[in-house]
Amino acid sequence: MIGVAPIALWLSLQAPSPRPVVTVDVQPATVAVGEPFTVRVRVRARAGATIRFPAVPDSAGSVEAVDPRAIEDHSTSAAFEQVATYRFIAWEPGRRIVPLGDVRWEQSRGAELLATGPARVEVTSMLPADTSSQIPRGARDLINPPPLWWRWALGALAVLAILWMARRAWTRRAYTVRPIDPFAEAQRAFAAVDDLALVDAGEPGRAVLAYAEVMREYLTKRFPLATDGLTTAEYVEALSKQALPIMPEEVAHVLRAADAVKFANAGVDAEGVRNAARAARAVVADVQAAYEARLAAADKGKGARARRRST
């Protein structure tokens, strides 16, 4: 009888954990086109369970997410309970399925996906149900055509305009379009990534990829031989051969962090995103400063040569 207790304890430890209970609630169940609604995903499990809720889905269909995901924790010492809240807007009438992913249940023996089930919402049209009472507007009065001489005058004016434009195009030597400044374009792109607030939306990996892509596009415009089809090692080597004004390792550091997310699905926290953003911005700012200094030196040399010729 002494050995029964250890055996019972061992059997209880080996017994599989009960599956978490996942429930989905849509409020309100019926909305009009363009009216927001809420989807709440509730998970109940054993105390100490590790649960990952689905990320906010991409806004590419008839149902669009409008806010980042919000998670409420109601867990106690005896049970795990969390609720994830999502807000959506539907743009097409009819019964629509909310594009939510599965809940991820992480265990010591591996991860398991728990289906949330189809979350549906009924979307009604903003148009009235009966349009038979709508009275259409009356037809407009016919416009009397202009006299014949006016037609000839309008035709002659059109011919003169065509001849003037043709002569202007023929005599014009060149038409130059002011190119877009790569540095200004990069700054706008960095600001656009900041506005997306991908960390708050639960997608820090996408933020690291976006900052690295903005930096790479800027460097490619400054050093065209470093093409987009190169790997990280080939890209950094190509930059080093084109008189890159900074250490190539600074560029490689940002690109390797992006490669770890893209190819190895590496985890990134908010601090990692901030470090990647600072490093990408620093590379762009340092290269731009060296580029502007080189242009200023070239302009100064041209002015000195012009003064020597005049004397």
C-alpha positions as CSV (number, residue, x, y, z in Angstrom):
1,M,0.0,0.0,0.0
2,I,3.0,2.3,0.5
3,G,3.8,2.3,-3.2
4,V,0.3,3.1,-4.3
5,A,0.5,6.9,-3.7
6,P,3.6,7.5,-5.9
7,I,2.0,5.4,-8.6
8,A,-1.2,7.4,-8.4
9,L,0.7,10.7,-8.5
10,W,2.7,9.5,-11.5
11,L,-0.5,8.5,-13.4
12,S,-2.1,11.9,-12.6
13,L,1.0,13.7,-14.0
14,Q,0.9,11.6,-17.2
15,A,-2.8,12.2,-17.8
16,P,-3.5,14.6,-20.6
17,S,-4.7,18.1,-19.7
18,P,-8.4,18.8,-20.5
19,R,-8.9,20.7,-23.7
20,P,-9.6,24.4,-23.3
21,V,-13.1,25.6,-24.0
22,V,-13.4,28.2,-26.8
23,T,-16.5,30.3,-27.3
24,V,-17.2,33.1,-29.8
25,D,-19.8,35.8,-29.4
26,V,-20.8,38.4,-32.0
27,Q,-22.5,41.5,-30.9
28,P,-24.7,42.8,-32.4
29,A,-25.6,39.8,-34.6
30,T,-27.3,42.0,-37.2
31,V,-25.7,45.3,-38.4
32,A,-26.1,47.7,-41.3
33,V,-23.4,48.3,-44.0
34,G,-20.6,50.4,-42.4
35,E,-21.8,49.8,-38.8
36,P,-19.2,48.4,-36.4
37,F,-19.7,45.2,-34.5
38,T,-17.6,43.3,-31.9
39,V,-16.4,39.7,-31.8
40,R,-15.4,38.3,-28.4
41,V,-13.3,35.1,-28.2
42,R,-13.4,33.5,-24.7
43,V,-11.0,30.7,-23.7
44,R,-11.4,28.7,-20.4
45,A,-8.6,26.3,-19.5
46,R,-6.6,24.8,-16.6
47,A,-4.7,27.3,-14.5
48,G,-1.3,28.1,-15.9
49,A,-2.3,27.3,-19.5
50,T,-0.5,29.2,-22.4
51,I,-3.0,30.5,-24.9
52,R,-2.3,32.6,-28.1
53,F,-5.2,34.4,-29.6
54,P,-5.4,34.9,-33.4
55,A,-3.9,38.1,-34.7
56,V,-6.1,40.8,-36.3
57,P,-6.9,39.6,-39.8
58,D,-5.9,41.5,-42.9
59,S,-8.4,44.1,-44.1
60,A,-8.8,42.9,-47.7
61,G,-12.3,41.5,-47.8
62,S,-15.9,42.5,-47.2
63,V,-15.3,42.4,-43.4
64,E,-12.6,44.9,-42.2
65,A,-10.9,45.2,-38.8
66,V,-11.0,48.7,-37.4
67,D,-9.1,48.4,-34.0
68,P,-6.2,46.5,-32.5
69,R,-7.0,43.4,-30.6
70,A,-7.8,43.9,-26.9
71,I,-7.3,41.0,-24.3
72,E,-9.0,40.9,-20.9
73,D,-7.7,38.5,-18.2
74,H,-10.2,37.0,-15.8
75,S,-8.0,34.2,-14.6
76,T,-7.9,33.0,-11.0
77,S,-5.6,30.6,-9.1
78,A,-7.9,27.7,-10.0
79,A,-8.7,28.4,-13.7
80,F,-7.4,30.3,-16.7
81,E,-9.9,32.6,-18.5
82,Q,-9.1,35.3,-21.0
83,V,-11.3,37.2,-23.5
84,A,-10.0,38.7,-26.8
85,T,-12.1,41.5,-28.3
86,Y,-12.0,42.4,-32.0
87,R,-13.9,45.2,-33.8
88,F,-15.0,44.9,-37.4
89,I,-17.0,46.7,-40.1
90,A,-18.8,45.0,-42.9
91,W,-19.1,46.6,-46.3
92,E,-21.4,44.2,-48.2
93,P,-24.9,43.1,-47.3
94,G,-25.7,39.5,-46.6
95,R,-24.5,36.8,-44.1
96,R,-20.8,37.3,-43.7
97,I,-18.1,35.2,-42.0
98,V,-15.6,37.0,-39.9
99,P,-12.1,35.9,-41.0
100,L,-10.7,34.9,-37.6
101,G,-7.9,32.4,-37.2
102,D,-7.5,29.6,-34.7
103,V,-6.5,29.8,-31.0
104,R,-3.1,28.4,-30.3
105,W,-2.7,26.2,-27.2
106,E,0.9,25.7,-26.3
107,Q,1.9,22.7,-24.2
108,S,5.1,20.9,-23.3
109,R,4.5,18.2,-25.9
110,G,3.8,20.8,-28.6
111,A,1.2,23.3,-29.8
112,E,-2.3,22.5,-30.8
113,L,-4.8,24.7,-32.8
114,L,-8.2,25.2,-31.3
115,A,-10.8,26.2,-33.9
116,T,-12.9,29.2,-33.1
117,G,-15.7,28.1,-35.4
118,P,-17.4,30.2,-38.0
119,A,-18.3,33.6,-36.6
120,R,-21.1,35.0,-38.7
121,V,-22.8,38.4,-38.8
122,E,-25.9,39.4,-40.8
123,V,-25.4,42.6,-42.7
124,T,-28.4,44.6,-44.0
125,S,-28.4,47.2,-46.8
126,M,-28.9,50.9,-46.2
127,L,-31.3,51.1,-49.1
128,P,-35.0,51.1,-48.5
129,A,-36.8,47.8,-48.9
130,D,-39.4,49.3,-51.3
131,T,-38.4,51.8,-53.9
132,S,-41.7,51.8,-55.8
133,S,-42.7,55.0,-54.1
134,Q,-39.7,56.9,-55.4
135,I,-40.6,59.3,-58.1
136,P,-37.8,59.9,-60.7
137,R,-36.9,63.4,-61.8
138,G,-38.4,64.7,-65.0
139,A,-36.3,64.8,-68.2
140,R,-34.5,67.9,-68.9
141,D,-35.4,70.2,-71.8
142,L,-33.6,69.7,-75.0
143,I,-30.8,72.2,-75.6
144,N,-31.1,73.9,-78.9
145,P,-28.0,73.3,-81.0
146,P,-25.8,76.4,-81.7
147,P,-26.0,78.1,-85.1
148,L,-23.8,76.9,-87.9
149,W,-21.3,79.8,-87.7
150,W,-20.6,79.0,-84.0
151,R,-19.8,75.4,-85.0
152,W,-17.2,76.6,-87.5
153,A,-15.7,79.1,-85.0
154,L,-15.4,76.3,-82.4
155,G,-13.8,74.0,-84.9
156,A,-11.3,76.7,-85.9
157,L,-10.4,77.4,-82.3
158,A,-9.8,73.7,-81.7
159,V,-7.5,73.6,-84.8
160,L,-5.6,76.7,-83.6
161,A,-5.2,75.1,-80.1
162,I,-3.8,71.9,-81.7
163,L,-1.4,73.8,-83.9
164,W,-0.1,75.8,-80.9
165,M,0.4,72.8,-78.8
166,A,2.2,71.0,-81.6
167,R,4.5,73.9,-82.2
168,R,5.2,74.3,-78.5
169,A,6.1,70.6,-78.3
170,W,8.3,70.8,-81.4
171,T,10.3,73.8,-80.3
172,R,10.7,72.6,-76.7
173,R,14.1,71.1,-76.3
174,A,13.6,69.0,-73.2
175,Y,11.1,68.5,-70.5
176,T,12.6,67.4,-67.3
177,V,10.6,66.0,-64.4
178,R,12.0,66.8,-61.0
179,P,13.0,63.4,-59.5
180,I,11.7,62.3,-56.2
181,D,14.2,62.7,-53.4
182,P,15.0,59.2,-52.1
183,F,15.7,60.6,-48.6
184,A,12.4,62.5,-48.4
185,E,10.6,59.4,-49.7
186,A,12.3,57.2,-47.1
187,Q,11.3,59.6,-44.3
188,R,7.6,59.5,-45.5
189,A,7.8,55.7,-45.6
190,F,9.2,55.5,-42.0
191,A,6.4,57.7,-40.8
192,A,3.8,55.6,-42.6
193,V,5.2,52.5,-40.8
194,D,5.0,54.3,-37.5
195,D,1.4,55.2,-38.1
196,L,0.4,51.6,-38.7
197,A,1.2,50.8,-35.0
198,L,2.0,47.2,-35.9
199,V,3.3,46.5,-32.4
200,D,-0.1,47.4,-30.8
201,A,-1.8,45.3,-33.5
202,G,0.2,42.2,-32.3
203,E,2.4,42.1,-35.4
204,P,5.9,43.2,-34.3
205,G,7.6,41.0,-36.9
206,R,5.9,42.9,-39.7
207,A,7.2,46.1,-38.3
208,V,10.8,44.9,-38.4
209,L,10.4,43.8,-42.0
210,A,8.8,47.1,-43.0
211,Y,11.6,49.3,-41.4
212,A,14.3,47.1,-43.1
213,E,12.5,47.3,-46.5
214,V,12.4,51.1,-46.3
215,M,16.1,51.2,-45.6
216,R,16.9,48.8,-48.4
217,E,14.9,50.7,-51.0
218,Y,16.7,53.9,-50.1
219,L,20.2,52.3,-50.3
220,T,19.2,50.7,-53.7
221,K,18.3,54.1,-55.1
222,R,21.6,55.6,-53.9
223,F,23.7,52.6,-55.0
224,P,21.9,51.1,-58.1
225,L,24.3,48.2,-58.4
226,A,22.9,46.7,-55.2
227,T,19.8,45.2,-56.8
228,D,16.8,43.8,-55.0
229,G,17.4,40.2,-56.1
230,L,20.5,39.8,-53.9
231,T,20.7,37.9,-50.6
232,T,21.6,39.8,-47.5
233,A,25.3,38.8,-47.8
234,E,25.5,39.6,-51.5
235,Y,23.7,42.9,-51.0
236,V,26.1,44.1,-48.2
237,E,29.1,43.0,-50.3
238,A,27.7,45.0,-53.3
239,L,27.3,48.1,-51.1
240,S,30.8,47.8,-49.8
241,K,32.2,47.8,-53.3
242,Q,30.4,51.1,-54.1
243,A,32.1,53.4,-51.5
244,L,29.5,53.0,-48.9
245,P,30.2,55.9,-46.4
246,I,29.3,53.8,-43.3
247,M,30.3,50.4,-42.0
248,P,28.6,47.6,-44.0
249,E,27.9,45.8,-40.7
250,E,25.4,48.5,-39.8
251,V,23.3,47.6,-42.8
252,A,23.8,43.8,-42.3
253,H,22.6,44.1,-38.7
254,V,19.2,45.4,-39.8
255,L,18.8,43.0,-42.7
256,R,19.8,40.0,-40.6
257,A,17.1,40.9,-38.0
258,A,14.6,41.0,-40.8
259,D,15.8,37.7,-42.2
260,A,15.4,36.0,-38.8
261,V,11.8,37.1,-38.7
262,K,11.1,36.3,-42.4
263,F,12.8,32.9,-42.7
264,A,13.1,31.6,-39.1
265,N,9.9,33.1,-37.6
266,A,11.9,34.6,-34.8
267,G,10.0,36.3,-32.0
268,V,10.3,40.0,-31.6
269,D,9.1,42.2,-28.8
270,A,8.4,46.0,-28.7
271,E,12.0,46.8,-27.7
272,G,13.3,44.8,-30.7
273,V,11.1,46.8,-33.0
274,R,12.3,50.1,-31.6
275,N,16.0,49.0,-32.0
276,A,15.4,47.9,-35.6
277,A,13.6,51.3,-36.4
278,R,16.4,53.3,-34.8
279,A,19.1,51.3,-36.7
280,A,17.3,51.6,-40.1
281,R,16.8,55.4,-39.6
282,A,20.4,55.8,-38.5
283,V,21.7,54.1,-41.7
284,V,19.6,56.3,-43.9
285,A,20.5,59.5,-42.1
286,D,24.3,58.7,-42.1
287,V,24.3,57.8,-45.8
288,Q,22.2,60.9,-46.7
289,A,24.6,63.2,-44.7
290,A,27.6,61.8,-46.6
291,Y,25.8,62.2,-49.9
292,E,25.0,65.8,-49.2
293,A,28.5,66.5,-48.1
294,R,29.8,65.0,-51.3
295,L,27.5,67.2,-53.4
296,A,28.6,70.3,-51.5
297,A,32.2,69.5,-52.1
298,A,31.5,69.0,-55.8
299,D,29.7,72.4,-56.1
300,K,32.6,74.1,-54.2
301,G,35.1,72.6,-56.7
302,K,33.1,73.8,-59.7
303,G,33.0,77.3,-58.3
304,A,36.8,77.3,-57.7
305,R,37.4,76.2,-61.3
306,A,35.1,78.8,-62.7
307,R,36.9,81.5,-60.8
308,R,40.3,80.3,-62.1
309,R,39.0,80.4,-65.7
310,S,37.7,83.9,-65.2
311,T,41.1,85.2,-64.0
